[in-house]
Amino acid sequence: MFTGLVETTGILRDFTDTPQGRRLSIETPALAPVAVLGESTAVNGCCLTIAGISGPVLRFDLLAETLRATNFGRLVPGSRVNLERALAATSRLGGHFVQGHIDCTATVLEVDSAGPDLGLGIELPADFARYVVAKGSIAINGVSLTVARLEADRFGVWIIPHTRVETNLGDLRTGDHVNLEFDLLAKYTERLLAARH
């Protein structure tokens, strides 16, 4: 379980093909010294297991399903990724409940700078539109955000200056693909209501 409050970012160093899929190497001097082998870490919002630690580099194994469901296949060496360690039971929940299970990827439709603030317009895939409400929570590349604008086929969020600098959301350009995780409570509510009929 995560909160969507990114701790730090890392730089993608390389992908290596393995018999099981691909291995992702991320350089992160801030996180590597406190990382633990086998620990869950959200990378761009996707829950991955640390499979190797070498100096400032963390390594993660990616299955074919992970590559299909996330934006990892579109990343190139040098790409900046968001990183968050799993929530400790004694921590404050400053964002919202984020599982690290990416629902889909979506295209950035617009990037709007308003002074130090950043507005993003994101495609809203029809299969998931029912989980999004105005002023509700959504995770974009693992960042907990509030839906500021909602239309039938897109939604908008605003990014404060701190988040713009400290995460990779400030790097986004029109046409980029982002990982989306929709609100866990909405999905459970839908399932419970469906079971009553």
Secondary structure, DSSP 8 states (H G I E B T S, - for coil): -B-S---EEEEEEEEEEETTEEEEEEE-TTTGGG--TT-EEEETTEEEEEEEEETTEEEEEE-HHHHHHSSGGG--TT-EEEEEE---TTS---S--B-S---EEEEEEEEEEETTEEEEEEE--GGGGGG--TT-EEEETTEEEE--EE-SSEEEEEE-HHHHHHSGGGG--TT-EEEEEE-HHHHHHHHHHHHT-
